[in-house]
């Protein structure tokens, strides 16, 4: 479970970062 949580956290962080980058690019 701990490993899965880490993977989810990493994916969430990456997705959030990508979203922010996309917004910046769109802007």
N, CA, C and O atoms as a Maestro MAE file, in Angstrom:
{
 s_m_m2io_version
 :::
 2.0.0
}

f_m_ct {
 s_m_title
 :::
 protein
 m_atom[108] {
  # First column is atom index #
  i_m_mmod_type
  r_m_x_coord
  r_m_y_coord
  r_m_z_coord
  i_m_residue_number
  s_m_chain_name
  s_m_pdb_residue_name
  s_m_pdb_atom_name
  i_m_atomic_number
  :::
  1 25 0.839 -1.197 0.000 1 A "UNK " " N  " 7
  2 3 0.000 0.000 0.000 1 A "UNK " " CA " 6
  3 2 0.884 1.261 0.000 1 A "UNK " " C  " 6
  4 15 0.611 2.245 -0.688 1 A "UNK " " O  " 8
  5 25 1.938 1.184 0.792 2 A "UNK " " N  " 7
  6 3 2.822 2.361 0.873 2 A "UNK " " CA " 6
  7 2 3.427 2.649 -0.506 2 A "UNK " " C  " 6
  8 15 3.528 3.799 -0.932 2 A "UNK " " O  " 8
  9 25 3.824 1.574 -1.185 3 A "UNK " " N  " 7
  10 3 4.431 1.762 -2.503 3 A "UNK " " CA " 6
  11 2 3.414 2.385 -3.474 3 A "UNK " " C  " 6
  12 15 3.741 3.288 -4.244 3 A "UNK " " O  " 8
  13 25 2.184 1.882 -3.416 4 A "UNK " " N  " 7
  14 3 1.150 2.409 -4.312 4 A "UNK " " CA " 6
  15 2 0.914 3.885 -4.008 4 A "UNK " " C  " 6
  16 15 0.754 4.698 -4.918 4 A "UNK " " O  " 8
  17 25 0.895 4.222 -2.727 5 A "UNK " " N  " 7
  18 3 0.643 5.611 -2.341 5 A "UNK " " CA " 6
  19 2 1.747 6.501 -2.927 5 A "UNK " " C  " 6
  20 15 1.480 7.592 -3.431 5 A "UNK " " O  " 8
  21 25 2.981 6.015 -2.852 6 A "UNK " " N  " 7
  22 3 4.096 6.804 -3.390 6 A "UNK " " CA " 6
  23 2 3.898 7.005 -4.890 6 A "UNK " " C  " 6
  24 15 4.077 8.107 -5.410 6 A "UNK " " O  " 8
  25 25 3.526 5.926 -5.579 7 A "UNK " " N  " 7
  26 3 3.328 6.023 -7.029 7 A "UNK " " CA " 6
  27 2 2.206 7.026 -7.340 7 A "UNK " " C  " 6
  28 15 2.337 7.851 -8.244 7 A "UNK " " O  " 8
  29 25 1.111 6.946 -6.587 8 A "UNK " " N  " 7
  30 3 -0.016 7.860 -6.808 8 A "UNK " " CA " 6
  31 2 0.437 9.289 -6.542 8 A "UNK " " C  " 6
  32 15 0.096 10.202 -7.294 8 A "UNK " " O  " 8
  33 25 1.200 9.481 -5.483 9 A "UNK " " N  " 7
  34 3 1.663 10.831 -5.155 9 A "UNK " " CA " 6
  35 2 2.537 11.375 -6.292 9 A "UNK " " C  " 6
  36 15 2.414 12.532 -6.691 9 A "UNK " " O  " 8
  37 25 3.416 10.515 -6.797 10 A "UNK " " N  " 7
  38 3 4.309 10.951 -7.878 10 A "UNK " " CA " 6
  39 2 3.492 11.295 -9.128 10 A "UNK " " C  " 6
  40 15 3.741 12.303 -9.789 10 A "UNK " " O  " 8
  41 25 2.522 10.447 -9.435 11 A "UNK " " N  " 7
  42 3 1.694 10.697 -10.622 11 A "UNK " " CA " 6
  43 2 0.886 11.978 -10.429 11 A "UNK " " C  " 6
  44 15 0.763 12.789 -11.346 11 A "UNK " " O  " 8
  45 25 0.340 12.151 -9.236 12 A "UNK " " N  " 7
  46 3 -0.464 13.347 -8.968 12 A "UNK " " CA " 6
  47 2 0.397 14.597 -9.105 12 A "UNK " " C  " 6
  48 15 -0.017 15.588 -9.705 12 A "UNK " " O  " 8
  49 25 1.589 14.536 -8.546 13 A "UNK " " N  " 7
  50 3 2.488 15.702 -8.599 13 A "UNK " " CA " 6
  51 2 2.848 15.999 -10.063 13 A "UNK " " C  " 6
  52 15 2.856 17.153 -10.490 13 A "UNK " " O  " 8
  53 25 3.142 14.945 -10.813 14 A "UNK " " N  " 7
  54 3 3.513 15.138 -12.213 14 A "UNK " " CA " 6
  55 2 2.338 15.717 -12.997 14 A "UNK " " C  " 6
  56 15 2.513 16.616 -13.819 14 A "UNK " " O  " 8
  57 25 1.142 15.195 -12.736 15 A "UNK " " N  " 7
  58 3 -0.036 15.680 -13.453 15 A "UNK " " CA " 6
  59 2 -0.292 17.145 -13.095 15 A "UNK " " C  " 6
  60 15 -0.603 17.968 -13.955 15 A "UNK " " O  " 8
  61 25 -0.154 17.443 -11.814 16 A "UNK " " N  " 7
  62 3 -0.405 18.818 -11.390 16 A "UNK " " CA " 6
  63 2 0.624 19.755 -12.045 16 A "UNK " " C  " 6
  64 15 0.286 20.849 -12.498 16 A "UNK " " O  " 8
  65 25 1.863 19.309 -12.084 17 A "UNK " " N  " 7
  66 3 2.914 20.140 -12.683 17 A "UNK " " CA " 6
  67 2 2.632 20.322 -14.183 17 A "UNK " " C  " 6
  68 15 2.773 21.421 -14.720 17 A "UNK " " O  " 8
  69 25 2.236 19.241 -14.844 18 A "UNK " " N  " 7
  70 3 1.946 19.327 -16.275 18 A "UNK " " CA " 6
  71 2 0.778 20.289 -16.507 18 A "UNK " " C  " 6
  72 15 0.802 21.090 -17.442 18 A "UNK " " O  " 8
  73 25 -0.239 20.205 -15.651 19 A "UNK " " N  " 7
  74 3 -1.398 21.081 -15.805 19 A "UNK " " CA " 6
  75 2 -0.958 22.529 -15.686 19 A "UNK " " C  " 6
  76 15 -1.373 23.379 -16.475 19 A "UNK " " O  " 8
  77 25 -0.121 22.806 -14.705 20 A "UNK " " N  " 7
  78 3 0.340 24.181 -14.512 20 A "UNK " " CA " 6
  79 2 1.129 24.638 -15.748 20 A "UNK " " C  " 6
  80 15 0.978 25.770 -16.207 20 A "UNK " " O  " 8
  81 25 1.963 23.753 -16.271 21 A "UNK " " N  " 7
  82 3 2.756 24.094 -17.456 21 A "UNK " " CA " 6
  83 2 1.823 24.336 -18.647 21 A "UNK " " C  " 6
  84 15 2.028 25.258 -19.435 21 A "UNK " " O  " 8
  85 25 0.800 23.493 -18.760 22 A "UNK " " N  " 7
  86 3 -0.142 23.643 -19.880 22 A "UNK " " CA " 6
  87 2 -0.849 24.994 -19.776 22 A "UNK " " C  " 6
  88 15 -1.020 25.693 -20.776 22 A "UNK " " O  " 8
  89 25 -1.254 25.353 -18.566 23 A "UNK " " N  " 7
  90 3 -1.943 26.637 -18.378 23 A "UNK " " CA " 6
  91 2 -1.005 27.770 -18.766 23 A "UNK " " C  " 6
  92 15 -1.406 28.720 -19.436 23 A "UNK " " O  " 8
  93 25 0.250 27.659 -18.337 24 A "UNK " " N  " 7
  94 3 1.224 28.713 -18.651 24 A "UNK " " CA " 6
  95 2 1.417 28.802 -20.171 24 A "UNK " " C  " 6
  96 15 1.497 29.892 -20.737 24 A "UNK " " O  " 8
  97 25 1.488 27.641 -20.812 25 A "UNK " " N  " 7
  98 3 1.675 27.636 -22.262 25 A "UNK " " CA " 6
  99 2 0.442 28.222 -22.951 25 A "UNK " " C  " 6
  100 15 0.558 29.006 -23.893 25 A "UNK " " O  " 8
  101 25 -0.726 27.836 -22.473 26 A "UNK " " N  " 7
  102 3 -1.969 28.332 -23.071 26 A "UNK " " CA " 6
  103 2 -2.061 29.841 -22.881 26 A "UNK " " C  " 6
  104 15 -2.504 30.568 -23.770 26 A "UNK " " O  " 8
  105 25 -1.639 30.291 -21.723 27 A "UNK " " N  " 7
  106 3 -1.702 31.709 -21.439 27 A "UNK " " CA " 6
  107 2 -0.663 32.417 -22.301 27 A "UNK " " C  " 6
  108 15 -0.531 33.639 -22.231 27 A "UNK " " O  " 8
  :::
 }
 m_bond[107] {
  # First column is bond index #
  i_m_from
  i_m_to
  i_m_order
  :::
  1 1 2 1
  2 2 3 1
  3 3 4 2
  4 3 5 1
  5 5 6 1
  6 6 7 1
  7 7 8 2
  8 7 9 1
  9 9 10 1
  10 10 11 1
  11 11 12 2
  12 11 13 1
  13 13 14 1
  14 14 15 1
  15 15 16 2
  16 15 17 1
  17 17 18 1
  18 18 19 1
  19 19 20 2
  20 19 21 1
  21 21 22 1
  22 22 23 1
  23 23 24 2
  24 23 25 1
  25 25 26 1
  26 26 27 1
  27 27 28 2
  28 27 29 1
  29 29 30 1
  30 30 31 1
  31 31 32 2
  32 31 33 1
  33 33 34 1
  34 34 35 1
  35 35 36 2
  36 35 37 1
  37 37 38 1
  38 38 39 1
  39 39 40 2
  40 39 41 1
  41 41 42 1
  42 42 43 1
  43 43 44 2
  44 43 45 1
  45 45 46 1
  46 46 47 1
  47 47 48 2
  48 47 49 1
  49 49 50 1
  50 50 51 1
  51 51 52 2
  52 51 53 1
  53 53 54 1
  54 54 55 1
  55 55 56 2
  56 55 57 1
  57 57 58 1
  58 58 59 1
  59 59 60 2
  60 59 61 1
  61 61 62 1
  62 62 63 1
  63 63 64 2
  64 63 65 1
  65 65 66 1
  66 66 67 1
  67 67 68 2
  68 67 69 1
  69 69 70 1
  70 70 71 1
  71 71 72 2
  72 71 73 1
  73 73 74 1
  74 74 75 1
  75 75 76 2
  76 75 77 1
  77 77 78 1
  78 78 79 1
  79 79 80 2
  80 79 81 1
  81 81 82 1
  82 82 83 1
  83 83 84 2
  84 83 85 1
  85 85 86 1
  86 86 87 1
  87 87 88 2
  88 87 89 1
  89 89 90 1
  90 90 91 1
  91 91 92 2
  92 91 93 1
  93 93 94 1
  94 94 95 1
  95 95 96 2
  96 95 97 1
  97 97 98 1
  98 98 99 1
  99 99 100 2
  100 99 101 1
  101 101 102 1
  102 102 103 1
  103 103 104 2
  104 103 105 1
  105 105 106 1
  106 106 107 1
  107 107 108 2
  :::
 }
}
